[in-house]
Amino acid sequence: MRTRISLAALSALTLVTLASPPANAEFFSIDDPADASASLTDITGMTARHGRENLLVKVRFTELMPSSAAGVSVFIDTDRAVKGPELVLSSGLGNGTDFVLTEADGWHGSDDRVRCDYSARPKWGSDVFRAVISRECFDRLPSVRVSVKMVDQADGSKPVVDWVPKRHRWSLPIGSGLSA
């Protein structure tokens, strides 16, 4: 009798699993080890949420300060068939710095500004950099990948560089769906 009930339950669970739509990774989060300890702006993690209207990227740091000389670049990959990013949002992390979204030139920004809605700002009290990029900036593609780089030239000798997930590596593909 137990075998029949177990088999029936297993069959029902299999049917529900097969009938469910495939999972879509709309959210990606990763912690980053203390690997740029020479800088107060060592990245401790990154979260990306690809919503119906926006891509929201939050980068967490050990300590953000308005006097920071560091900068951050959020790279966006929209075409997995082409090596490297298609877009990059570049920003300073200190008070009075600006931000810009450009077409990528390899793993660098370019002079080709992207005309669309986006915003970015450091939140010093929370040690977070927050970037919101409209999906119109990348033609509402259903999936993107993200990589982040921080560069700190505080002492002027040798820049401290920190990547998340790793240098020239991507998050998992992040599909759209959640509100961001």
N, CA and C of each residue as an Amber inpcrd file, in Angstrom:
protein
   540
   0.8270000  -1.1940000   0.0000000   0.0000000   0.0000000   0.0000000
   0.8690000   1.2550000   0.0000000   1.9090000   1.2690000   0.8520000
   2.7930000   2.4270000   0.8930000   3.4870000   2.6400000  -0.4470000
   3.8350000   1.5770000  -1.1070000   4.5170000   1.6920000  -2.3900000
   3.6220000   2.3910000  -3.4030000   2.3150000   2.0520000  -3.4140000
   1.3880000   2.6910000  -4.3610000   1.2400000   4.1820000  -4.0560000
   1.1520000   4.5320000  -2.7680000   1.0140000   5.9420000  -2.3910000
   2.2890000   6.6980000  -2.7640000   3.4520000   6.1060000  -2.4750000
   4.7140000   6.7470000  -2.8130000   4.8520000   6.9260000  -4.3140000
   4.4780000   5.9040000  -5.0790000   4.5500000   6.0000000  -6.5390000
   3.5830000   7.0510000  -7.0700000   2.3900000   7.1240000  -6.4810000
   1.4140000   8.1270000  -6.9050000   1.9200000   9.5350000  -6.5900000
   2.4970000   9.7130000  -5.4110000   3.0320000  11.0240000  -5.0330000
   4.2020000  11.4080000  -5.9330000   5.0760000  10.4510000  -6.2190000
   6.2070000  10.7040000  -7.0990000   5.7270000  11.0530000  -8.5060000
   4.7230000  10.3620000  -8.9890000   4.1690000  10.6530000 -10.3140000
   3.5540000  12.0480000 -10.3560000   2.8290000  12.4190000  -9.3100000
   2.2150000  13.7480000  -9.2630000   3.2870000  14.8340000  -9.2150000
   4.3340000  14.6200000  -8.4300000   5.4270000  15.5890000  -8.3390000
   6.1420000  15.7250000  -9.6800000   6.3620000  14.6220000 -10.3710000
   6.9990000  14.6550000 -11.6850000   6.1340000  15.4180000 -12.6760000
   4.8290000  15.2020000 -12.6520000   3.9230000  15.9000000 -13.5530000
   3.9300000  17.4010000 -13.2930000   3.9150000  17.8060000 -12.0280000
   3.9470000  19.2300000 -11.6880000   5.2620000  19.8410000 -12.1550000
   6.3640000  19.1330000 -11.9550000   7.6720000  19.6330000 -12.3670000
   7.7510000  19.7880000 -13.8760000   7.2530000  18.8140000 -14.6040000
   7.2990000  18.8820000 -16.0630000   6.3530000  19.9410000 -16.6220000
   5.2470000  20.2030000 -15.9440000   4.2680000  21.1760000 -16.4200000
   4.6700000  22.6150000 -16.0710000   5.5960000  22.7730000 -15.1420000
   6.0240000  24.1200000 -14.7390000   6.8720000  24.7410000 -15.8350000
   6.7610000  26.0550000 -16.0070000   7.6120000  26.7040000 -16.9940000
   9.0680000  26.6630000 -16.5370000  10.0060000  26.7300000 -17.4700000
  11.4080000  26.6760000 -17.0690000  11.7840000  27.8930000 -16.2310000
  12.6940000  27.6730000 -15.3220000  13.1450000  28.7710000 -14.4680000
  13.9160000  29.7900000 -15.2950000  13.7650000  31.0410000 -14.9520000
  14.4560000  32.1100000 -15.6530000  15.2540000  32.8890000 -14.6260000
  16.5700000  32.9180000 -14.7950000  17.4270000  33.6150000 -13.8380000
  17.2640000  35.1130000 -14.0180000  16.3850000  35.7200000 -13.2360000
  16.1120000  37.1480000 -13.3270000  16.9480000  37.9380000 -12.3290000
  17.6600000  37.2230000 -11.4930000  18.3920000  37.8170000 -10.3830000
  19.7260000  37.1000000 -10.2710000  20.7890000  37.8470000 -10.0790000
  22.1100000  37.2540000  -9.8980000  22.7950000  37.9710000  -8.7470000
  23.4120000  37.2230000  -7.8600000  24.1210000  37.8140000  -6.7380000
  25.3730000  36.9960000  -6.4640000  26.4580000  37.7020000  -6.1520000
  27.7120000  37.0070000  -5.8510000  28.4800000  37.8030000  -4.8090000
  29.1040000  37.0920000  -3.8870000  30.0000000  37.7200000  -2.9160000
  31.4040000  37.7150000  -3.5050000  32.2060000  38.7080000  -3.1420000
  33.5680000  38.8140000  -3.6390000  34.5030000  38.8340000  -2.4400000
  35.5570000  38.0270000  -2.4660000  36.4670000  37.9970000  -1.3170000
  37.2570000  39.2970000  -1.1800000  37.8660000  39.4650000  -0.0320000
  38.7070000  40.6430000   0.2350000  40.0080000  40.4710000  -0.5380000
  39.9730000  40.8340000  -1.8370000  41.1370000  40.6320000  -2.6900000
  41.7640000  41.9450000  -3.1600000  41.2340000  43.0750000  -2.7170000
  41.8090000  44.3870000  -3.0400000  41.9390000  45.1870000  -1.7530000
  42.5420000  44.5680000  -0.7560000  42.5820000  45.1590000   0.5810000
  43.4240000  46.4360000   0.6490000  44.1930000  46.7360000  -0.3750000
  44.9600000  47.9870000  -0.3920000  44.0500000  49.1910000  -0.6490000
  42.7770000  48.9350000  -0.9310000  41.8170000  50.0070000  -1.1980000
  40.6380000  49.9060000  -0.2410000  40.1370000  51.0660000   0.2010000
  38.9170000  51.0730000   1.0120000  37.7080000  50.6630000   0.1790000
  37.8290000  50.7700000  -1.1220000  36.6980000  50.4590000  -2.0050000
  36.8040000  49.0570000  -2.5900000  37.3240000  48.1210000  -1.8340000
  37.3430000  46.7130000  -2.2280000  35.9030000  46.2570000  -2.4240000
  35.6120000  45.6280000  -3.5500000  34.2600000  45.1260000  -3.8090000
  34.0070000  43.9120000  -2.9270000  32.8720000  43.9130000  -2.2310000
  32.4990000  42.7590000  -1.4010000  31.3890000  41.9270000  -2.0340000
  30.7240000  42.4660000  -3.0580000  29.6810000  41.6920000  -3.7260000
  28.9720000  42.5100000  -4.7830000  28.1920000  41.7950000  -5.6040000
  27.4320000  42.4270000  -6.6670000  26.1010000  41.7080000  -6.8080000
  25.0540000  42.5030000  -7.0490000  23.7250000  41.9710000  -7.2830000
  23.1760000  42.6190000  -8.5490000  22.5690000  41.8210000  -9.3990000
  21.9400000  42.3550000 -10.6160000  20.5350000  41.7760000 -10.7310000
  19.5810000  42.6490000 -11.0380000  18.1830000  42.2470000 -11.2030000
  17.7160000  42.8040000 -12.5510000  17.3220000  41.9000000 -13.4300000
  16.8840000  42.2850000 -14.7790000  15.3550000  42.2740000 -14.7870000
  14.7890000  43.4510000 -14.6690000  13.3400000  43.5740000 -14.5780000
  12.6740000  43.8100000 -15.9130000  11.3770000  44.0220000 -15.8630000
  10.6090000  44.2810000 -17.0880000  11.0550000  45.5670000 -17.7740000
  11.4400000  46.5760000 -16.9750000  11.7840000  47.8860000 -17.5340000
  13.2530000  48.2660000 -17.3830000  13.9300000  47.7410000 -16.3560000
  15.2930000  48.1780000 -16.0430000  16.1940000  47.0170000 -15.6680000
  17.4830000  47.2650000 -15.8280000  18.5090000  46.4120000 -15.2550000
  19.0570000  47.1800000 -14.0530000  18.9520000  46.6130000 -12.8740000
  19.4460000  47.2320000 -11.6460000  20.6950000  46.4820000 -11.1990000
  21.8060000  47.2030000 -11.0570000  23.0610000  46.6030000 -10.5990000
  23.4840000  47.3260000  -9.3270000  23.7150000  46.5590000  -8.2720000
  24.2130000  47.1140000  -7.0060000  25.5610000  46.4690000  -6.7170000
  26.5410000  47.3180000  -6.4560000  27.8850000  46.8540000  -6.1240000
  28.1580000  47.2590000  -4.6810000  28.5180000  46.2770000  -3.8420000
  28.8000000  46.5370000  -2.4380000  30.3100000  46.6580000  -2.2240000
  30.6970000  47.5900000  -1.3400000  32.1090000  47.8580000  -1.0610000
  32.3800000  47.7740000   0.4360000  33.6600000  47.6460000   0.7890000
  34.0120000  47.6340000   2.2130000  33.7090000  48.9870000   2.8320000
  34.0640000  50.0750000   2.1140000  33.7910000  51.4090000   2.6370000
  33.8160000  52.4150000   1.4900000  32.6920000  53.0770000   1.2870000
  32.6280000  54.1560000   0.3010000  32.6670000  55.4780000   1.0310000
  33.4440000  56.4110000   0.5040000  33.5490000  57.7290000   1.1320000
  33.4000000  58.7990000   0.0600000  32.8020000  59.9320000   0.4030000
  32.6600000  61.0180000  -0.5760000  34.0000000  61.5020000  -1.1340000
  35.0920000  61.2800000  -0.4120000  36.4160000  61.7140000  -0.8700000
  37.1220000  60.6590000  -1.7200000  36.4370000  59.5830000  -2.0730000
  37.0500000  58.4830000  -2.8150000  37.5680000  58.9340000  -4.1780000
  38.7380000  58.4340000  -4.5400000  39.3140000  58.6870000  -5.8640000
  39.0580000  57.5100000  -6.8000000  38.3290000  56.5130000  -6.3290000
  38.0930000  55.2970000  -7.1110000  36.9830000  55.5000000  -8.1380000
  36.9620000  54.6050000  -9.1100000  35.9160000  54.5920000 -10.1150000
  35.4120000  53.1800000 -10.3110000  34.2400000  53.0600000 -10.9210000
  33.6410000  51.7540000 -11.1560000  33.1360000  51.6960000 -12.5920000
  33.2330000  50.5260000 -13.1880000  32.7070000  50.2760000 -14.5260000
  31.8000000  49.0580000 -14.4680000  30.5730000  49.2150000 -14.9770000
  29.6190000  48.1150000 -15.0530000  29.5340000  47.7170000 -16.5280000
  30.0370000  46.5360000 -16.8460000  30.0560000  46.0410000 -18.2190000
  28.8100000  45.1980000 -18.4650000  28.2100000  45.3660000 -19.6430000
  26.9910000  44.6290000 -19.9830000  27.2120000  43.8850000 -21.2930000
  26.9830000  42.5910000 -21.2490000  27.0980000  41.7330000 -22.4250000
  25.7010000  41.4180000 -22.9340000  25.4180000  41.8200000 -24.1650000
  24.0960000  41.5720000 -24.7580000  24.1550000  40.5440000 -25.8720000
  25.3510000  40.1630000 -26.3080000  25.5090000  39.2240000 -27.4200000
  26.6010000  38.2270000 -27.0730000  26.1920000  37.0410000 -26.6440000
  27.1610000  36.0350000 -26.2060000  28.0410000  35.5400000 -27.3380000
  27.6010000  35.7340000 -28.5970000  28.3880000  35.2810000 -29.7400000
  29.5960000  36.1830000 -30.0000000  29.5620000  37.4020000 -29.4650000
  30.6570000  38.3560000 -29.6490000  31.4520000  38.4330000 -28.3510000
  32.7670000  38.3080000 -28.4640000  33.6170000  38.3420000 -27.2740000
  33.6250000  39.7500000 -26.6720000  33.4820000  39.8410000 -25.3580000
  33.5430000  41.1180000 -24.6540000  32.1900000  41.7870000 -24.5160000
  32.1590000  42.9280000 -23.8190000  30.9060000  43.6420000 -23.5650000
  30.4850000  44.5020000 -24.7530000  29.2090000  44.8270000 -24.7760000
  28.6840000  45.7640000 -25.7690000  28.5040000  47.1590000 -25.1640000
  28.2270000  47.2260000 -23.8620000  27.9950000  48.4990000 -23.1770000
  28.8140000  48.5650000 -21.8980000  29.1470000  49.7990000 -21.4760000
  29.8110000  49.9890000 -20.1920000  29.3170000  51.2860000 -19.5660000
  28.8860000  51.1920000 -18.3120000  28.5270000  52.3740000 -17.5360000
  29.7160000  52.6750000 -16.6420000  30.2810000  53.8690000 -16.7930000
  31.4680000  54.2650000 -16.0350000  31.1000000  55.3980000 -15.0870000
  31.6400000  55.3350000 -13.8590000  31.3260000  56.3640000 -12.8620000
  32.4480000  56.4640000 -11.8460000  32.6110000  57.6630000 -11.3170000
  33.4590000  57.8250000 -10.1460000  32.6770000  57.4300000  -8.9100000
  33.3720000  57.2060000  -7.8110000  32.7100000  56.8250000  -6.5690000
  32.7650000  57.9360000  -5.5200000  33.4110000  59.0470000  -5.8530000
  33.5130000  60.1670000  -4.9300000  32.4700000  61.2280000  -5.1990000
  32.3840000  62.1860000  -4.2960000  31.4440000  63.2880000  -4.4050000
  31.7800000  64.1500000  -5.6230000  30.7640000  64.5170000  -6.3940000
  30.9570000  65.3920000  -7.5350000  31.3470000  64.6950000  -8.8200000
  31.4810000  63.3810000  -8.7970000  31.8210000  62.6680000 -10.0300000
  30.5660000  62.4280000 -10.8450000  30.7420000  62.1390000 -12.1130000
  29.6280000  61.9280000 -13.0170000  29.6450000  60.4890000 -13.5150000
  28.6730000  60.1370000 -14.3400000  28.5910000  58.8020000 -14.8980000
  28.1710000  58.9090000 -16.3590000  28.5010000  57.8620000 -17.1430000
  28.1510000  57.8530000 -18.5520000  28.0250000  56.4070000 -19.0320000
  27.0660000  56.1710000 -19.9220000  26.8880000  54.8680000 -20.5590000
  27.3720000  55.0000000 -21.9880000  28.3470000  54.1570000 -22.3640000
  28.8940000  54.1930000 -23.7140000  28.9120000  52.7930000 -24.3160000
  29.1020000  52.7620000 -25.6260000  29.3870000  51.4900000 -26.2680000
  30.7670000  51.0690000 -25.8070000  30.9620000  49.7860000 -25.6420000
  32.2490000  49.2890000 -25.1590000  33.2290000  49.1720000 -26.3250000
  34.4850000  49.4260000 -26.0160000  35.5920000  49.2190000 -26.9410000
  36.4960000  48.2070000 -26.2550000  36.2510000  46.9410000 -26.5270000
  36.8990000  45.8900000 -25.7510000  36.3680000  45.9620000 -24.3280000
  37.2410000  45.9460000 -23.3550000  36.8440000  46.0560000 -21.9520000
  37.0550000  47.4800000 -21.4470000  36.8210000  48.4570000 -22.3260000
  36.9470000  49.8710000 -21.9810000  35.7390000  50.6160000 -22.5180000
  35.5230000  51.8150000 -22.0090000  34.4940000  52.6780000 -22.5580000
  34.9670000  53.2820000 -23.8710000  34.1050000  54.0410000 -24.5000000
  34.4520000  54.7090000 -25.7550000  33.8600000  56.1170000 -25.7300000
  33.9940000  56.8220000 -26.8290000  33.3840000  58.1470000 -26.9590000
  31.9620000  58.0600000 -27.5000000  31.4840000  56.8480000 -27.7940000
  30.1520000  56.6480000 -28.3730000  29.1180000  56.5020000 -27.2610000
  28.5630000  57.6420000 -26.8330000  27.5490000  57.6360000 -25.7690000
  26.2780000  56.9460000 -26.2450000  25.6400000  56.2550000 -25.3380000
  24.3650000  55.6030000 -25.6230000  23.2620000  56.5440000 -25.1510000
  22.3300000  56.8550000 -26.0210000  21.2310000  57.7800000 -25.7160000
  20.0220000  56.9760000 -25.2440000  19.8350000  56.9330000 -23.9500000
  18.7100000  56.2220000 -23.3410000  18.6440000  56.6520000 -21.8790000
  17.6890000  56.1060000 -21.1410000  17.5440000  56.4590000 -19.7250000
  18.3970000  55.5410000 -18.8540000  19.2050000  56.1500000 -17.9980000
  19.9950000  55.4080000 -17.0180000  20.3920000  56.3720000 -15.9110000
  20.7070000  55.8240000 -14.7650000  21.1710000  56.6360000 -13.6540000
  22.1510000  55.8160000 -12.8240000  22.9690000  56.5120000 -12.0620000
  23.9380000  55.8320000 -11.2100000  24.3120000  56.7540000 -10.0660000
  24.5690000  56.1700000  -8.9150000  25.0180000  56.9800000  -7.7810000
  25.5840000  56.1010000  -6.6810000  26.6210000  56.6090000  -6.0300000
  27.1180000  55.9250000  -4.8390000  26.2350000  56.2870000  -3.6480000
  26.0320000  55.3390000  -2.7710000  25.3100000  55.5820000  -1.5190000
  26.3310000  55.3540000  -0.4080000  26.9860000  56.4580000   0.0000000
  28.1220000  56.3460000   0.9120000  27.7420000  55.7450000   2.2590000
  26.6080000  56.0830000   2.8120000  26.2130000  55.5320000   4.1090000
  25.9390000  54.0380000   4.0730000  25.6010000  53.5250000   2.8920000
  25.3040000  52.0970000   2.7400000  26.4430000  51.3240000   2.1000000
  27.5080000  52.0250000   1.6800000  28.6490000  51.3980000   0.9990000
  28.2180000  50.6460000  -0.2570000  27.3070000  51.2600000  -1.0160000
  26.7480000  50.6290000  -2.2220000  26.7870000  51.6150000  -3.3820000
  27.1230000  51.1190000  -4.5560000  26.9650000  51.8670000  -5.8030000
  25.7770000  51.2510000  -6.5210000  24.8580000  52.0980000  -6.9770000
  23.6100000  51.6300000  -7.5770000  23.4860000  52.1990000  -8.9850000
  23.2910000  51.3180000  -9.9760000  23.0980000  51.7350000 -11.3670000
  21.7820000  51.1630000 -11.8660000  20.9710000  52.0130000 -12.4970000
  19.7050000  51.5850000 -13.0940000  19.7760000  51.9270000 -14.5780000
  19.6530000  50.9090000 -15.4130000  19.7870000  51.0800000 -16.8560000
  18.5100000  50.5780000 -17.5180000  17.8580000  51.4650000 -18.2690000
  16.6260000  51.0920000 -18.9630000  16.9080000  49.9660000 -19.9510000
  15.9670000  49.0650000 -20.0860000  16.1160000  47.9770000 -21.0540000
  16.1270000  48.5030000 -22.4860000  15.6240000  49.7200000 -22.6960000
  15.6890000  50.3400000 -24.0260000  17.1430000  50.5520000 -24.4490000
  18.0500000  50.6710000 -23.4830000  19.4690000  50.8790000 -23.8000000
  20.0630000  49.6860000 -24.5300000  19.5050000  48.5090000 -24.3230000
  20.0000000  47.3200000 -25.0090000  18.8660000  46.5990000 -25.7330000
  17.9830000  47.4000000 -26.3450000  16.9170000  46.9080000 -27.2310000
  16.0130000  45.8650000 -26.5840000  15.8300000  45.9770000 -25.2680000
  14.9250000  45.0900000 -24.5290000  15.2580000  43.6080000 -24.7400000
  16.5300000  43.3180000 -24.9170000  16.9470000  41.9260000 -25.0970000
  16.5310000  41.1030000 -23.8780000  16.1730000  39.8500000 -24.0870000
  15.6420000  39.0490000 -22.9820000  16.6780000  38.6040000 -21.9520000
  17.9660000  38.7040000 -22.2950000  18.9820000  38.2090000 -21.3780000
  20.2600000  39.0320000 -21.5240000  20.9110000  39.3140000 -20.4110000
  22.1970000  40.0120000 -20.3970000  23.1110000  39.3380000 -19.3840000
  24.3930000  39.6440000 -19.4780000  25.3590000  39.2410000 -18.4650000
  26.0670000  40.4980000 -17.9840000  26.5770000  40.4650000 -16.7460000
  27.1670000  41.6520000 -16.1240000  28.5330000  41.2980000 -15.5360000
  29.4460000  42.2610000 -15.6010000  30.7440000  42.1750000 -14.9450000
  31.0620000  43.5710000 -14.4070000  31.7740000  43.6450000 -13.2900000
  32.0690000  44.9320000 -12.6660000  33.5620000  45.0270000 -12.3580000
  34.1110000  46.2390000 -12.5900000  35.5210000  46.5130000 -12.2710000
  35.6120000  47.8010000 -11.4640000  36.4160000  47.7870000 -10.4010000
  36.7140000  48.9790000  -9.6110000  38.2040000  49.2640000  -9.7780000
  38.5360000  50.5460000  -9.9610000  39.9330000  50.9720000 -10.0270000
  40.1130000  52.1070000  -9.0260000  41.1050000  51.9720000  -8.1480000
  41.3980000  52.9930000  -7.1400000  42.8560000  53.4130000  -7.2950000
  43.0620000  54.6980000  -7.5740000  44.4160000  55.2380000  -7.7150000
  44.6990000  56.2160000  -6.5850000  44.2940000  55.8590000  -5.3870000
  44.3580000  56.7750000  -4.2410000  45.7590000  57.2810000  -3.9510000
  46.7680000  56.4090000  -3.9720000  48.1050000  56.8860000  -3.6110000
  48.9420000  57.2540000  -4.8360000  48.4300000  57.0540000  -6.0410000
  49.1090000  57.4720000  -7.2560000  50.2210000  56.5620000  -7.7260000
  50.5950000  55.5510000  -6.9770000  51.6990000  54.6880000  -7.4050000
  51.2070000  53.6260000  -8.3810000  50.5200000  52.6490000  -7.8790000
  50.0060000  51.5680000  -8.7210000  48.5140000  51.4290000  -8.4360000
  47.6700000  51.4690000  -9.4690000  46.2320000  51.3600000  -9.2150000
  45.8450000  49.9970000  -8.6320000  44.8810000  50.0390000  -7.7270000
  44.2960000  48.8190000  -7.1830000  43.0730000  48.5040000  -8.0370000
  43.0150000  47.2870000  -8.5710000  41.9200000  46.8840000  -9.4500000
  41.2110000  45.6880000  -8.8320000  39.8860000  45.7210000  -8.8610000
  39.0820000  44.6190000  -8.3200000  37.9690000  44.3100000  -9.3090000
  37.8050000  43.0500000  -9.6420000  36.7700000  42.5900000 -10.5750000
  35.7790000  41.6890000  -9.8440000  34.5380000  41.7100000 -10.2960000
  33.5490000  40.7410000  -9.8350000  32.6920000  40.3530000 -11.0520000
  32.4910000  39.1050000 -11.3660000  32.9410000  37.9290000 -10.6410000
  34.4590000  37.7190000 -10.7020000  35.1070000  37.8580000 -11.8380000
  36.5580000  37.7970000 -11.9820000  36.9230000  38.6220000 -13.2080000
  38.2090000  38.8790000 -13.4080000  38.6670000  39.6820000 -14.5440000
  38.1580000  39.0890000 -15.8670000  37.4500000  39.9200000 -16.6370000
  36.9090000  39.5530000 -17.9490000  36.0180000  38.3140000 -17.8940000
  35.3060000  38.1360000 -16.7780000  34.3540000  37.0370000 -16.6230000
  32.9750000  37.6260000 -16.3770000  31.9500000  36.8210000 -16.6590000
  30.5600000  37.2870000 -16.6140000  29.7520000  36.6220000 -15.5200000
  28.6800000  37.2980000 -15.1520000  27.6500000  36.6600000 -14.3300000
  26.9950000  35.5910000 -15.1890000  26.1470000  34.8110000 -14.5850000
  25.3010000  33.9230000 -15.3750000  24.3540000  34.7890000 -16.1980000
  23.7990000  34.2910000 -17.2980000  22.8070000  35.0790000 -18.0370000
  21.6250000  35.4320000 -17.1290000  21.2070000  36.6890000 -17.1960000
  20.1260000  37.1730000 -16.3470000  18.9570000  37.5320000 -17.2560000
  17.8780000  36.7670000 -17.1880000  16.7090000  36.9990000 -18.0160000
  15.8150000  38.0680000 -17.4010000  15.0340000  38.7350000 -18.2270000
  14.1460000  39.7800000 -17.7150000  12.9000000  39.1690000 -17.1110000
  12.2530000  39.9290000 -16.2390000  11.0180000  39.4250000 -15.6580000
  10.6070000  40.1040000 -14.3780000  11.5030000  40.2070000 -13.4270000
  11.1600000  40.8400000 -12.1480000  11.1360000  42.3440000 -12.3070000
  10.3750000  43.0130000 -11.4790000  10.4110000  44.4690000 -11.5330000
  11.6940000  44.9550000 -10.8620000  12.3540000  45.8920000 -11.4820000
  13.5980000  46.4440000 -10.9370000  13.5510000  47.9400000 -10.9980000
